[in-house]
Amino acid sequence: MTDRYAVIGNPISQTKSPFIHAAFARQCSQDMNYAAISAPIGGFSEAVAEFCREGGKGLNVTIPFKVDAVMIADHLTERAQLAQAVNTLKFDENAVLGDNTDGIGLVHDIQVRLGISLRHKRILLIGAGGVARGVLLPLLEEGPAQLLVVNRTLGKAEALITRFADRGHLAAGGFADIADQQFDVLINATSASFGGECLPLPADCFAPDSLAYDMAYGRGNTPFMTQALASGAGFVTDGLGMLVAQAAESFFLWRGVRPDVLPVIEMLIAAQQR
Ligand code: ATR
């Protein structure tokens, strides 16, 4: 019988996950179906229970349900536990596993697709919301020399790093604290790009060999990418590669096979340009 999977969120019409997972399934010869479910606000657990009753094997969880999904899981991976957010649910006979593949997707995209090691690097993580929380542990696990989390609201950055304090060289600050500092990798985990806004970053925090990574994506360069290029960053990218890489990690958790992300990224870029 064909195994059933889906992405669940609200709104969900914009999701690329069914396209990505259908491509993975073809590539890896997996007999599976992957749909998109729009759950009403306040109706997340009922929608999950229904999908499970109907024999569903796994779900990707997206905005605004990633925190609700923590409650649904019987067991959490450590990275989901620390992120306090779940983007992947796996339904076994008697238990529900909750994982968070966002951070490993980001790390994979930077290190494998872009070929930039994070080990001993100076990393600036911009933002202290759910997106930033989801990627902190996987970033720290790569052994950077320093990871500074800056946020418009300093208290949120300070609160965020407390639970990761024993995991590496981690510090919190406001935008004023990064004057006269340069970073190897600058990651935008704020929602500023969605509003078309630029971040108050000093131009000299980007170096000619810096990577500026925007976790947001869309048509063309995001405001953060444009800002980074104008400030002299050598490499810029949006988060499309991370999107596909986090999906690949979910696929691996469910199916035990690891798809090749590159052809799927290329298909998405080609579809965007059409
Ligand atoms: P998410 O779960 O998507 O991370 P969030 O919890 O609302 O969403 O967090 C959004 C992040 O983007 C926060 O770090 C926010 O900064 P504040 O904590 O100070 O609100 C940041 N952000 C949003 N718009 C921004 C802007 N124009 N400039 C700087 N930071 C911005």
Residues whose N, C-alpha, C, O or C-beta is under 5 A from the ligand:
A	BS01	ATR	G127 A128 G129 G130 V131 A132 N151 R152 T153 K156 A189 T190 S191 A192 E197 C198
